[in-house]
Amino acid sequence: MSKTLSHLVVLIAGDSGDGVQLLGSQLIRAAAQSGQDVRTLSDFPAEIRAPQGTVSGVSGFQFQMASEAIFDPGDAADVLVAFNVAGWIKHQSKLKEGGLLLASTDGFDARSKAIAGLPAEAEPLQDAHSRFQVLEVDFKKLTAEALKDTPLSGKEKSRAKNMTILGLLTWLYSQSVTAMEADLKRQFSGDLGEANLRAFQAGYHLGETAEWTAYRREVPQRQAQPGTYKTLSGSQAIALGLAAAARQLGRQVLYAGYPITPASDILHELARLRPEGVLPFQAEDEIASITAALGASFAGSLGATASSGPGISLKGEGLGLAVMMELPLVVINVQRGGPSTGLPTKMEQSDLFQAMYGRHGEAPLPIMAIKRTGEAMHDLVMAAKIAVESMTPVIVLSDAYIANSAEPFRIPELVSLPTITAPQADVDRLPYARDEYGVRPWIIPGTSEGMHRIGGLETEVETGNISYDASNHQTMVQQRAAKVQSVTRFYGPLNAEVGESSGDLLVIGWGSTYGALRTAVEALRSDGHAVTHLHLKHLVPLHPDLFPFMEGFHQVVVVEMNEGQLVQVLRSQTQRELAFVGKTSGQPFGALEVQQRLAQHLSES
């Protein structure tokens, strides 16, 4: 009999070439299809092929599956799957006391220990038995035996080890073997497909024949809202959001991108899907990508582009041009650790100041932040709506955590998405004559009697003609700023994620800290603390009710993955004392970590 759990946290670790990410993705898709809620965390090195067998080269994939709604990938792991000793060394501290270590013994031999920096006499598995439950399996040998009659080379056979482990984990956690096999057949064909299927079955049969029932766990289905669900990563959801924006606008979206980690997956997904209304284009560099996107907007389509910190720096001049021309543009910054090349595969929220101030001159624009994969599609539609209906570039902040994390996503009814209405190309109005919200007409080239000047030089009020007049420049700067401030008309009410409108402590976050903050605040509230969690989607301009909302709390703490960027912005606009909790380790906040740090603030009040 398997033991039933409401939550299960699994951490898989091995070399970056071991197929750890693929293995994890297969498991979470199966869990989601079985009706469990899932959240994930990918952690892998920046190198295409990191040094094999080393601790620095370890690739990790953590996921939590649950029979109720969850918001983070969990803290301590119930199960650690170690492909090799390096994976064990790096992540052993994350395994719960008494948790299960599933060790691939072929990765714990003398050579593996030497590469990982352990002395020859070290016995890591023997030591682990004193603190954890341990299952030792030579998965390399088991895989080779299962594939001995296949035409694959020895190296190719060894690569199927992750499929053997997948089979055992499918049995251990009561996933549907039929659904898993169907998914593998859909993804792989030919000799490779047959080998993967055989390896998977060997692992599953090991579970059935070994006397390991005591280790078997089952997570019941959750009660989810009826609908069609698909397990998506953040980048996949962003791609769907661009497709939805094209439909809602009724015009083509040109997505112009240039490869950079971790933003590249958006371009990959659009190229794979080829959704109606979206034209993906790989430019020769970052400058070409943003100017191509801006050119599309000039021509009457909606331009969109994405990058990460270094690429956004290169796009700065193009962004300034979009502000001056007052054309719609959606720019997605998938943040990573910086500065410079920094930590290409690690997460950070250190580009808020860059988004706000990373252009010369007075060049304000709206800035939004995606808080979770499940809202990324809707956020992109809203960003497109603001860009088009306010004739302005909009920056959308994502990060490496959101880009790579996955969760079940309920596909919305199209009628539930906001409409996007483009400003009319009204030739009876002057090119820069503004409506009540400061928005100019969108006059597309070729419009009869719509010829007008447009470019990077300062424009004359209403006519758009070139002007160097001092008072005119003052007026245009103020008009562009006022137009950006007016986008608050698109905001809904300011609602807390958890808690009331008054209490002892208000916790403010933005972006991918959402899951850890919500889980931590719910835990503190269950302990009797009057804590409220507020998560900001709109960072520029801020919600007009934000500062009045703060007044209902004795303390306000801002939590972000940087050295204090949003908190500085807020402090510049209020006399209220604001505390700060931050980190820049390249790793996301854990819920327990946040809970402990917030508890310190509560104890000091």
PAVOZA-777396 format. One record per residue (C-alpha): residue number from 1; x, y, z. Coordinates in nm, 2 decimals, padded with zeros to 4 digits. Each point is the difference from the previous one (the first is absolute). Layout:
N
- NUM; X; Y; Z $
...
REM end
This chain:
605
- 1; 00.00; 00.00; 00.00 $
- 2; 00.12; 00.35; -00.09 $
- 3; 00.00; 00.28; 00.26 $
- 4; -00.22; 00.29; -00.08 $
- 5; 00.14; 00.35; 00.03 $
- 6; -00.15; 00.35; -00.07 $
- 7; 00.34; 00.14; -00.10 $
- 8; 00.31; -00.16; -00.15 $
- 9; 00.33; 00.18; -00.08 $
- 10; 00.25; -00.17; -00.24 $
- 11; 00.35; 00.12; -00.09 $
- 12; 00.19; -00.16; -00.29 $
- 13; 00.37; 00.07; -00.04 $
- 14; 00.27; -00.11; -00.24 $
- 15; 00.23; 00.11; -00.28 $
- 16; -00.13; 00.26; -00.24 $
- 17; 00.01; -00.26; -00.27 $
- 18; -00.19; -00.26; 00.20 $
- 19; -00.35; 00.11; -00.12 $
- 20; -00.10; 00.12; 00.34 $
- 21; -00.22; 00.28; -00.13 $
- 22; -00.17; -00.23; -00.25 $
- 23; -00.07; -00.25; 00.28 $
- 24; -00.14; 00.26; 00.22 $
- 25; -00.22; 00.14; -00.28 $
- 26; -00.14; -00.34; -00.07 $
- 27; -00.09; -00.06; 00.36 $
- 28; -00.18; 00.33; 00.06 $
- 29; -00.20; -00.03; -00.32 $
- 30; -00.11; -00.34; 00.12 $
- 31; -00.09; 00.14; 00.34 $
- 32; -00.20; 00.28; -00.15 $
- 33; -00.18; -00.24; -00.23 $
- 34; -00.08; -00.21; 00.31 $
- 35; -00.17; 00.30; 00.16 $
- 36; 00.27; 00.12; 00.24 $
- 37; 00.11; 00.35; 00.03 $
- 38; 00.37; 00.05; -00.07 $
- 39; 00.27; 00.27; 00.02 $
- 40; 00.36; -00.04; -00.12 $
- 41; 00.35; 00.15; 00.04 $
- 42; 00.27; -00.06; -00.25 $
- 43; 00.36; 00.06; 00.09 $
- 44; 00.27; -00.07; -00.25 $
- 45; 00.35; 00.13; -00.09 $
- 46; 00.06; 00.26; -00.28 $
- 47; 00.24; -00.22; -00.20 $
- 48; -00.15; -00.19; -00.29 $
- 49; 00.20; -00.30; 00.13 $
- 50; 00.11; 00.06; 00.35 $
- 51; 00.30; -00.19; 00.15 $
- 52; -00.13; -00.36; 00.03 $
- 53; -00.01; -00.14; 00.35 $
- 54; 00.08; 00.33; 00.18 $
- 55; -00.22; 00.17; 00.26 $
- 56; 00.00; 00.32; -00.20 $
- 57; -00.13; -00.19; -00.30 $
- 58; -00.31; -00.14; 00.18 $
- 59; -00.34; 00.05; -00.16 $
- 60; -00.29; -00.01; 00.24 $
- 61; -00.38; -00.01; -00.05 $
- 62; -00.23; 00.03; 00.31 $
- 63; -00.38; -00.03; -00.01 $
- 64; -00.28; -00.02; 00.25 $
- 65; -00.32; -00.18; -00.08 $
- 66; -00.31; 00.04; 00.23 $
- 67; -00.36; -00.09; 00.04 $
- 68; -00.08; 00.37; 00.06 $
- 69; 00.10; 00.33; -00.15 $
- 70; 00.37; 00.08; 00.05 $
- 71; 00.21; 00.30; -00.10 $
- 72; 00.36; -00.11; 00.03 $
- 73; 00.23; -00.30; -00.07 $
- 74; 00.04; -00.08; 00.37 $
- 75; 00.29; 00.04; 00.23 $
- 76; 00.16; -00.32; 00.14 $
- 77; -00.04; -00.30; -00.23 $
- 78; -00.17; -00.32; 00.10 $
- 79; 00.19; -00.19; -00.27 $
- 80; 00.35; 00.07; -00.15 $
- 81; 00.09; -00.18; -00.32 $
- 82; 00.38; 00.01; -00.04 $
- 83; 00.14; -00.11; -00.34 $
- 84; 00.35; 00.04; 00.15 $
- 85; 00.19; 00.09; 00.31 $
- 86; 00.04; 00.36; -00.12 $
- 87; -00.38; 00.04; 00.00 $
- 88; -00.01; -00.15; 00.35 $
- 89; 00.27; 00.23; 00.13 $
- 90; -00.17; 00.31; -00.14 $
- 91; -00.35; -00.07; 00.12 $
- 92; 00.02; -00.23; 00.31 $
- 93; -00.08; 00.29; 00.23 $
- 94; -00.33; 00.04; -00.18 $
- 95; -00.12; -00.35; 00.09 $
- 96; -00.23; -00.03; 00.30 $
- 97; 00.13; -00.20; 00.29 $
- 98; -00.13; -00.35; -00.06 $
- 99; -00.08; 00.08; -00.36 $
- 100; 00.07; -00.24; -00.29 $
- 101; 00.33; 00.01; -00.19 $
- 102; -00.03; -00.19; -00.33 $
- 103; 00.37; -00.04; -00.11 $
- 104; 00.13; -00.12; -00.33 $
- 105; 00.30; -00.20; 00.13 $
- 106; 00.18; 00.02; -00.33 $
- 107; 00.05; 00.37; 00.07 $
- 108; 00.15; -00.07; 00.34 $
- 109; 00.31; -00.20; -00.11 $
- 110; 00.36; 00.10; 00.08 $
- 111; 00.04; 00.21; -00.32 $
- 112; -00.32; 00.19; 00.07 $
- 113; 00.11; 00.07; 00.36 $
- 114; 00.34; 00.12; -00.12 $
- 115; -00.15; 00.24; -00.26 $
- 116; -00.25; 00.13; 00.26 $
- 117; 00.29; 00.07; 00.24 $
- 118; -00.06; -00.27; 00.26 $
- 119; 00.29; -00.21; 00.14 $
- 120; 00.02; -00.36; -00.12 $
- 121; -00.09; -00.14; 00.35 $
- 122; -00.33; 00.21; 00.01 $
- 123; -00.32; -00.21; 00.01 $
- 124; -00.28; 00.26; -00.06 $
- 125; -00.27; -00.26; -00.04 $
- 126; 00.10; -00.19; 00.31 $
- 127; -00.01; 00.33; 00.19 $
- 128; -00.34; 00.08; -00.14 $
- 129; -00.15; -00.31; 00.14 $
- 130; 00.03; 00.14; 00.35 $
- 131; -00.23; 00.30; -00.07 $
- 132; -00.21; -00.09; -00.30 $
- 133; -00.19; -00.29; -00.17 $
- 134; 00.22; -00.11; -00.29 $
- 135; -00.07; -00.20; -00.31 $
- 136; 00.31; -00.09; -00.20 $
- 137; -00.04; -00.10; -00.36 $
- 138; 00.26; -00.04; -00.28 $
- 139; -00.21; 00.17; -00.26 $
- 140; 00.27; 00.00; -00.26 $
- 141; 00.02; -00.38; 00.02 $
- 142; -00.38; -00.04; 00.01 $
- 143; -00.03; 00.22; -00.31 $
- 144; 00.27; -00.18; -00.19 $
- 145; -00.17; -00.34; 00.07 $
- 146; -00.33; 00.13; -00.12 $
- 147; 00.15; 00.13; -00.33 $
- 148; 00.25; -00.27; -00.07 $
- 149; -00.19; -00.11; -00.32 $
- 150; -00.04; 00.35; -00.14 $
- 151; 00.23; 00.14; -00.28 $
- 152; 00.10; 00.30; 00.21 $
- 153; 00.36; 00.06; 00.10 $
- 154; 00.11; -00.04; 00.36 $
- 155; 00.01; 00.38; 00.04 $
- 156; -00.35; 00.03; -00.14 $
- 157; -00.13; -00.27; 00.23 $
- 158; 00.15; 00.17; 00.31 $
- 159; -00.19; 00.31; -00.09 $
- 160; -00.33; -00.18; 00.06 $
- 161; 00.08; -00.04; 00.37 $
- 162; -00.23; 00.29; 00.07 $
- 163; -00.29; -00.20; -00.16 $
- 164; 00.07; -00.29; 00.23 $
- 165; -00.01; 00.23; 00.30 $
- 166; -00.32; 00.15; -00.14 $
- 167; -00.16; -00.35; 00.00 $
- 168; 00.09; -00.06; 00.36 $
- 169; -00.13; 00.34; 00.11 $
- 170; -00.32; -00.05; -00.20 $
- 171; -00.06; -00.32; 00.21 $
- 172; 00.11; 00.15; 00.33 $
- 173; -00.24; 00.30; -00.03 $
- 174; -00.29; -00.19; -00.15 $
- 175; -00.01; 00.19; -00.34 $
- 176; -00.18; -00.15; -00.30 $
- 177; 00.24; -00.23; -00.18 $
- 178; -00.23; 00.00; -00.31 $
- 179; 00.00; 00.38; -00.02 $
- 180; 00.37; 00.02; 00.05 $
- 181; 00.07; -00.26; -00.27 $
- 182; -00.23; 00.19; -00.24 $
- 183; 00.18; 00.32; 00.07 $
- 184; 00.34; -00.16; -00.07 $
- 185; -00.13; -00.14; -00.33 $
- 186; -00.12; 00.35; -00.09 $
- 187; 00.34; 00.15; 00.06 $
- 188; 00.24; -00.26; -00.13 $
- 189; 00.00; -00.23; -00.30 $
- 190; 00.22; -00.26; -00.17 $
- 191; 00.28; -00.18; 00.18 $
- 192; 00.03; 00.28; 00.26 $
- 193; -00.37; -00.02; 00.07 $
- 194; 00.00; -00.37; 00.04 $
- 195; 00.31; 00.02; 00.23 $
- 196; -00.16; 00.26; 00.22 $
- 197; -00.31; -00.21; 00.03 $
- 198; 00.19; -00.31; 00.09 $
- 199; 00.21; 00.19; 00.26 $
- 200; -00.32; 00.15; 00.15 $
- 201; -00.16; -00.34; 00.03 $
- 202; 00.31; -00.15; 00.16 $
- 203; -00.01; 00.26; 00.27 $
- 204; -00.38; -00.04; 00.05 $
- 205; 00.04; -00.38; 00.03 $
- 206; 00.28; 00.04; 00.25 $
- 207; -00.25; 00.18; 00.22 $
- 208; -00.26; -00.27; -00.05 $
- 209; 00.24; -00.29; 00.08 $
- 210; 00.21; 00.15; 00.28 $
- 211; -00.14; -00.01; 00.35 $
- 212; -00.02; 00.38; 00.02 $
- 213; -00.37; 00.05; 00.07 $
- 214; 00.09; 00.18; 00.32 $
- 215; 00.15; 00.28; -00.20 $
- 216; -00.29; 00.05; -00.23 $
- 217; -00.20; 00.32; 00.03 $
- 218; -00.32; 00.13; -00.16 $
- 219; -00.13; 00.36; -00.02 $
- 220; -00.38; 00.02; -00.06 $
- 221; -00.16; 00.23; -00.26 $
- 222; -00.08; 00.35; 00.09 $
- 223; -00.33; 00.17; -00.05 $
- 224; 00.08; 00.22; -00.29 $
- 225; -00.23; 00.24; -00.20 $
- 226; -00.14; -00.19; -00.30 $
- 227; 00.16; 00.08; -00.33 $
- 228; 00.28; -00.10; -00.24 $
- 229; 00.34; 00.01; 00.16 $
- 230; 00.35; -00.01; -00.14 $
- 231; 00.33; -00.01; 00.19 $
- 232; 00.20; 00.31; -00.11 $
- 233; 00.32; 00.17; 00.08 $
- 234; 00.01; 00.38; 00.04 $
- 235; 00.16; 00.05; -00.34 $
- 236; -00.26; -00.22; -00.16 $
- 237; -00.28; 00.20; 00.17 $
- 238; 00.16; 00.32; -00.13 $
- 239; 00.00; -00.13; -00.35 $
- 240; -00.37; -00.09; 00.03 $
- 241; -00.06; 00.35; 00.14 $
- 242; 00.15; 00.16; -00.32 $
- 243; -00.23; -00.23; -00.21 $
- 244; -00.30; 00.10; 00.20 $
- 245; 00.09; 00.37; -00.03 $
- 246; 00.02; -00.03; -00.38 $
- 247; -00.35; -00.15; 00.00 $
- 248; -00.15; 00.26; 00.23 $
- 249; 00.16; 00.29; -00.19 $
- 250; -00.09; -00.15; -00.34 $
- 251; 00.34; 00.09; -00.14 $
- 252; 00.33; -00.18; -00.05 $
- 253; 00.25; -00.02; 00.28 $
- 254; 00.37; 00.00; -00.11 $
- 255; 00.21; -00.16; 00.26 $
- 256; 00.37; 00.09; -00.06 $
- 257; 00.25; -00.18; 00.22 $
- 258; 00.36; -00.08; 00.03 $
- 259; 00.13; -00.31; 00.19 $
- 260; 00.09; 00.07; 00.36 $
- 261; -00.05; -00.21; 00.32 $
- 262; -00.26; -00.02; 00.15 $
- 263; -00.22; 00.19; -00.25 $
- 264; 00.06; -00.22; -00.31 $
- 265; -00.27; -00.25; 00.09 $
- 266; -00.27; 00.26; -00.10 $
- 267; 00.14; 00.01; -00.35 $
- 268; 00.03; -00.38; -00.01 $
- 269; -00.36; -00.04; 00.11 $
- 270; -00.13; 00.24; -00.26 $
- 271; 00.20; -00.17; -00.27 $
- 272; -00.13; -00.33; 00.11 $
- 273; -00.37; 00.10; 00.02 $
- 274; -00.01; 00.25; -00.29 $
- 275; -00.32; 00.14; 00.15 $
- 276; -00.24; 00.18; -00.23 $
- 277; 00.07; 00.38; 00.01 $
- 278; 00.36; -00.02; 00.13 $
- 279; 00.30; 00.02; -00.22 $
- 280; 00.32; -00.11; 00.19 $
- 281; 00.32; 00.15; -00.14 $
- 282; 00.36; -00.07; 00.12 $
- 283; 00.20; 00.32; -00.05 $
- 284; 00.38; 00.03; -00.03 $
- 285; 00.04; 00.18; 00.33 $
- 286; -00.19; 00.17; 00.28 $
- 287; -00.01; 00.34; -00.16 $
- 288; -00.14; -00.14; -00.32 $
- 289; -00.27; -00.20; 00.19 $
- 290; -00.14; 00.31; 00.18 $
- 291; 00.02; 00.22; -00.31 $
- 292; -00.17; -00.26; -00.21 $
- 293; -00.28; -00.03; 00.26 $
- 294; -00.03; 00.38; 00.01 $
- 295; -00.02; 00.00; -00.38 $
- 296; -00.28; -00.25; 00.01 $
- 297; -00.19; 00.23; 00.23 $
- 298; 00.07; 00.30; -00.23 $
- 299; -00.15; -00.21; -00.28 $
- 300; -00.32; -00.07; 00.19 $
- 301; 00.08; -00.34; 00.16 $
- 302; 00.10; -00.04; 00.37 $
- 303; 00.37; -00.05; 00.06 $
- 304; 00.12; -00.22; 00.29 $
- 305; 00.35; -00.10; 00.10 $
- 306; 00.17; -00.17; 00.30 $
- 307; 00.34; -00.03; 00.15 $
- 308; 00.19; -00.02; 00.33 $
- 309; 00.20; 00.27; 00.18 $
- 310; 00.30; 00.04; -00.24 $
- 311; -00.23; -00.01; -00.30 $
- 312; -00.24; 00.25; 00.16 $
- 313; 00.30; 00.24; 00.04 $
- 314; 00.06; -00.02; -00.37 $
- 315; -00.37; 00.06; -00.07 $
- 316; 00.01; 00.32; 00.21 $
- 317; 00.03; 00.24; -00.30 $
- 318; -00.28; -00.17; -00.19 $
- 319; -00.22; 00.03; 00.31 $
- 320; 00.07; 00.37; 00.02 $
- 321; -00.09; 00.03; -00.37 $
- 322; -00.33; -00.18; 00.07 $
- 323; -00.08; 00.25; 00.28 $
- 324; 00.08; 00.30; -00.23 $
- 325; -00.20; -00.14; -00.29 $
- 326; -00.29; -00.10; 00.23 $
- 327; -00.05; -00.34; -00.16 $
- 328; -00.13; -00.32; 00.17 $
- 329; 00.27; -00.25; 00.08 $
- 330; 00.02; -00.30; 00.25 $
- 331; 00.34; -00.07; 00.14 $
- 332; 00.05; -00.30; 00.23 $
- 333; 00.30; -00.02; 00.23 $
- 334; 00.06; -00.35; 00.13 $
- 335; 00.23; 00.11; 00.28 $
- 336; 00.31; -00.20; 00.11 $
- 337; 00.28; 00.06; 00.24 $
- 338; 00.23; 00.28; -00.10 $
- 339; 00.18; 00.22; -00.07 $
- 340; 00.16; -00.07; -00.34 $
- 341; -00.02; -00.37; -00.09 $
- 342; -00.06; -00.07; 00.37 $
- 343; -00.20; -00.31; 00.07 $
- 344; -00.17; -00.08; -00.32 $
- 345; -00.21; -00.29; 00.13 $
- 346; -00.08; 00.13; 00.35 $
- 347; -00.28; 00.22; 00.12 $
- 348; 00.01; 00.36; 00.13 $
- 349; -00.23; 00.31; 00.00 $
- 350; 00.28; 00.25; -00.05 $
- 351; -00.12; 00.17; -00.32 $
- 352; -00.28; 00.22; 00.14 $
- 353; 00.22; 00.30; 00.01 $
- 354; 00.12; -00.08; -00.36 $
- 355; -00.36; -00.02; -00.11 $
- 356; -00.08; 00.33; 00.16 $
- 357; 00.31; 00.20; -00.08 $
- 358; 00.20; -00.18; -00.26 $
- 359; -00.05; 00.26; -00.27 $
- 360; 00.14; 00.35; -00.04 $
- 361; -00.23; 00.29; 00.04 $
- 362; -00.34; 00.01; 00.15 $
- 363; -00.14; -00.32; -00.15 $
- 364; -00.27; -00.14; 00.23 $
- 365; -00.20; -00.31; -00.10 $
- 366; -00.23; -00.25; 00.18 $
- 367; 00.16; -00.30; 00.17 $
- 368; -00.18; -00.32; 00.10 $
- 369; 00.13; -00.31; 00.18 $
- 370; -00.12; -00.36; -00.05 $
- 371; -00.04; -00.17; 00.34 $
- 372; -00.06; -00.36; -00.11 $
- 373; -00.02; -00.22; -00.31 $
- 374; -00.38; -00.03; 00.03 $
- 375; -00.05; 00.37; -00.06 $
- 376; 00.27; 00.06; -00.26 $
- 377; -00.24; -00.03; -00.30 $
- 378; -00.25; 00.24; 00.15 $
- 379; 00.28; 00.25; 00.09 $
- 380; 00.13; 00.00; -00.36 $
- 381; -00.35; 00.08; -00.13 $
- 382; -00.03; 00.28; 00.25 $
- 383; 00.34; 00.13; -00.09 $
- 384; -00.10; 00.00; -00.37 $
- 385; -00.32; 00.18; 00.09 $
- 386; 00.18; 00.28; 00.19 $
- 387; 00.26; 00.03; -00.28 $
- 388; -00.25; 00.03; -00.27 $
- 389; -00.27; 00.21; 00.17 $
- 390; 00.25; 00.24; 00.15 $
- 391; 00.24; 00.00; -00.30 $
- 392; 00.31; -00.07; 00.22 $
- 393; 00.26; -00.27; 00.05 $
- 394; -00.06; -00.23; 00.30 $
- 395; 00.26; -00.20; 00.18 $
- 396; -00.11; -00.33; 00.15 $
- 397; 00.24; -00.15; 00.26 $
- 398; 00.03; -00.37; 00.02 $
- 399; 00.30; -00.20; 00.14 $
- 400; 00.19; -00.33; -00.03 $
- 401; -00.22; -00.15; 00.27 $
- 402; -00.33; 00.07; -00.18 $
- 403; 00.15; -00.08; -00.34 $
- 404; 00.09; -00.36; 00.10 $
- 405; -00.26; -00.08; 00.27 $
- 406; -00.31; -00.19; -00.11 $
- 407; -00.35; -00.03; 00.13 $
- 408; -00.34; -00.13; -00.12 $
- 409; -00.17; 00.29; -00.19 $
- 410; -00.37; 00.01; -00.07 $
- 411; -00.05; 00.12; -00.36 $
- 412; -00.23; 00.29; 00.02 $
- 413; -00.31; 00.06; -00.21 $
- 414; 00.09; 00.26; -00.27 $
- 415; -00.30; 00.21; 00.10 $
- 416; 00.16; 00.05; 00.34 $
- 417; 00.30; 00.18; -00.13 $
- 418; 00.01; 00.38; -00.02 $
- 419; -00.07; 00.16; -00.33 $
- 420; 00.27; 00.21; -00.16 $
- 421; -00.12; 00.31; -00.19 $
- 422; 00.26; 00.18; -00.21 $
- 423; -00.02; 00.38; -00.02 $
- 424; -00.16; 00.11; -00.32 $
- 425; 00.21; 00.13; -00.29 $
- 426; -00.21; 00.32; 00.01 $
- 427; 00.15; 00.23; -00.26 $
- 428; -00.23; 00.28; 00.11 $
- 429; 00.22; 00.02; 00.31 $
- 430; 00.35; 00.12; 00.00 $
- 431; 00.26; -00.28; 00.03 $
- 432; 00.08; 00.08; 00.37 $
- 433; -00.34; 00.14; 00.10 $
- 434; -00.09; -00.18; 00.32 $
- 435; -00.32; -00.14; 00.13 $
- 436; -00.12; 00.03; 00.36 $
- 437; 00.27; -00.25; 00.11 $
- 438; 00.28; 00.17; -00.19 $
- 439; 00.00; -00.27; -00.28 $
- 440; 00.08; 00.10; -00.36 $
- 441; -00.15; -00.16; -00.31 $
- 442; 00.16; -00.31; -00.15 $
- 443; 00.04; 00.11; -00.36 $
- 444; 00.14; -00.29; -00.21 $
- 445; 00.22; 00.08; -00.30 $
- 446; -00.21; 00.01; -00.32 $
- 447; -00.31; 00.15; 00.17 $
- 448; -00.16; 00.24; -00.23 $
- 449; 00.09; 00.36; 00.10 $
- 450; 00.18; -00.14; 00.30 $
- 451; 00.36; 00.10; -00.09 $
- 452; 00.19; 00.13; 00.30 $
- 453; 00.35; 00.02; 00.15 $
- 454; 00.12; -00.25; 00.25 $
- 455; 00.35; -00.07; 00.14 $
- 456; 00.23; 00.04; 00.29 $
- 457; 00.02; 00.38; 00.00 $
- 458; -00.23; 00.19; 00.23 $
- 459; -00.34; 00.07; -00.16 $
- 460; -00.21; 00.30; 00.01 $
- 461; -00.32; -00.01; 00.21 $
- 462; -00.28; -00.15; -00.21 $
- 463; 00.16; 00.03; -00.34 $
- 464; 00.29; -00.23; 00.05 $
- 465; 00.23; 00.23; -00.19 $
- 466; 00.36; 00.03; 00.12 $
- 467; 00.04; 00.26; 00.27 $
- 468; 00.30; 00.12; 00.21 $
- 469; -00.21; 00.25; 00.19 $
- 470; 00.07; -00.01; 00.37 $
- 471; -00.36; 00.04; 00.12 $
- 472; -00.13; -00.25; -00.26 $
- 473; 00.25; -00.26; 00.13 $
- 474; -00.11; 00.07; 00.36 $
- 475; -00.36; -00.05; -00.11 $
- 476; 00.06; -00.33; -00.19 $
- 477; 00.20; -00.15; 00.29 $
- 478; -00.28; 00.07; 00.23 $
- 479; -00.27; -00.13; -00.24 $
- 480; 00.19; -00.32; -00.05 $
- 481; 00.03; -00.05; 00.38 $
- 482; -00.37; 00.08; 00.06 $
- 483; -00.10; -00.25; -00.26 $
- 484; 00.20; -00.27; 00.18 $
- 485; -00.16; 00.10; 00.33 $
- 486; -00.35; -00.04; -00.16 $
- 487; 00.04; -00.37; -00.05 $
- 488; -00.12; -00.06; 00.35 $
- 489; -00.35; 00.00; -00.16 $
- 490; 00.08; -00.35; -00.11 $
- 491; 00.06; -00.12; 00.36 $
- 492; -00.25; -00.19; 00.19 $
- 493; -00.05; 00.04; 00.38 $
- 494; 00.30; -00.04; 00.23 $
- 495; -00.07; -00.34; 00.16 $
- 496; 00.21; -00.19; 00.25 $
- 497; 00.11; -00.35; -00.09 $
- 498; -00.06; -00.12; 00.36 $
- 499; -00.13; 00.19; 00.30 $
- 500; -00.19; 00.31; 00.09 $
- 501; 00.04; 00.37; -00.06 $
- 502; 00.15; 00.06; 00.34 $
- 503; 00.21; -00.18; 00.25 $
- 504; 00.35; -00.03; 00.15 $
- 505; 00.20; -00.06; -00.31 $
- 506; -00.04; 00.06; -00.37 $
- 507; 00.24; -00.19; -00.23 $
- 508; 00.05; 00.15; -00.34 $
- 509; 00.16; -00.19; -00.29 $
- 510; 00.01; -00.01; -00.37 $
- 511; 00.09; -00.25; -00.27 $
- 512; 00.10; -00.36; 00.07 $
- 513; 00.02; 00.04; 00.38 $
- 514; -00.37; -00.06; -00.01 $
- 515; -00.01; -00.37; 00.09 $
- 516; 00.24; 00.02; 00.29 $
- 517; -00.16; 00.31; 00.14 $
- 518; -00.35; -00.14; -00.02 $
- 519; 00.09; -00.33; 00.16 $
- 520; 00.20; 00.18; 00.28 $
- 521; -00.28; 00.24; 00.07 $
- 522; -00.27; -00.27; 00.01 $
- 523; 00.22; -00.19; 00.25 $
- 524; 00.04; 00.30; 00.22 $
- 525; -00.37; 00.07; -00.01 $
- 526; -00.07; -00.36; 00.11 $
- 527; 00.22; 00.07; 00.30 $
- 528; -00.23; 00.29; 00.09 $
- 529; 00.19; 00.30; -00.14 $
- 530; -00.18; 00.29; -00.17 $
- 531; 00.20; 00.00; -00.32 $
- 532; -00.10; 00.10; -00.35 $
- 533; 00.17; -00.07; -00.33 $
- 534; -00.03; 00.26; -00.28 $
- 535; 00.17; -00.08; -00.33 $
- 536; 00.05; 00.28; -00.25 $
- 537; -00.06; -00.06; -00.37 $
- 538; 00.04; 00.36; -00.11 $
- 539; 00.33; 00.16; 00.10 $
- 540; -00.02; 00.31; -00.22 $
- 541; -00.23; 00.18; 00.06 $
- 542; -00.08; -00.14; 00.35 $
- 543; -00.35; -00.08; 00.09 $
- 544; -00.16; 00.33; 00.13 $
- 545; -00.14; -00.19; 00.30 $
- 546; 00.33; -00.15; 00.11 $
- 547; 00.11; 00.26; 00.25 $
- 548; -00.34; 00.05; 00.16 $
- 549; -00.02; -00.38; 00.04 $
- 550; 00.33; 00.00; 00.19 $
- 551; -00.15; 00.22; 00.27 $
- 552; -00.20; -00.29; 00.14 $
- 553; 00.31; -00.18; 00.13 $
- 554; 00.25; 00.04; 00.28 $
- 555; 00.29; -00.13; -00.21 $
- 556; 00.07; -00.02; -00.37 $
- 557; 00.27; -00.24; -00.14 $
- 558; 00.11; -00.01; -00.36 $
- 559; 00.14; -00.33; -00.12 $
- 560; 00.19; -00.02; -00.33 $
- 561; 00.29; -00.19; -00.15 $
- 562; 00.24; 00.29; -00.02 $
- 563; 00.18; 00.24; 00.23 $
- 564; -00.31; 00.23; 00.04 $
- 565; -00.13; 00.15; -00.32 $
- 566; -00.38; 00.01; 00.04 $
- 567; 00.04; 00.10; 00.36 $
- 568; 00.21; 00.30; -00.11 $
- 569; -00.27; 00.10; -00.25 $
- 570; -00.27; -00.02; 00.27 $
- 571; 00.21; 00.18; 00.26 $
- 572; 00.04; 00.29; -00.25 $
- 573; -00.37; 00.05; -00.01 $
- 574; -00.11; -00.04; 00.36 $
- 575; 00.11; 00.10; 00.35 $
- 576; -00.10; -00.34; 00.13 $
- 577; 00.27; -00.22; 00.14 $
- 578; 00.05; -00.30; -00.22 $
- 579; 00.21; -00.31; 00.10 $
- 580; 00.18; -00.21; -00.26 $
- 581; 00.07; -00.37; -00.05 $
- 582; 00.22; -00.09; -00.29 $
- 583; 00.25; -00.24; -00.15 $
- 584; 00.22; -00.02; -00.31 $
- 585; 00.13; -00.36; 00.02 $
- 586; -00.14; -00.11; -00.34 $
- 587; -00.24; -00.23; 00.19 $
- 588; -00.37; 00.08; 00.07 $
- 589; -00.14; 00.06; 00.34 $
- 590; -00.13; -00.31; 00.17 $
- 591; -00.33; 00.03; 00.19 $
- 592; 00.15; -00.10; 00.33 $
- 593; 00.29; 00.24; -00.04 $
- 594; -00.25; 00.29; -00.06 $
- 595; -00.22; -00.12; 00.29 $
- 596; 00.29; 00.01; 00.24 $
- 597; 00.12; 00.35; -00.11 $
- 598; -00.35; 00.14; 00.02 $
- 599; -00.05; -00.16; 00.35 $
- 600; 00.31; 00.20; 00.11 $
- 601; -00.18; 00.33; -00.10 $
- 602; -00.31; -00.11; 00.18 $
- 603; 00.20; -00.08; 00.32 $
- 604; 00.17; 00.35; -00.02 $
- 605; -00.33; 00.19; -00.02 $
REM end
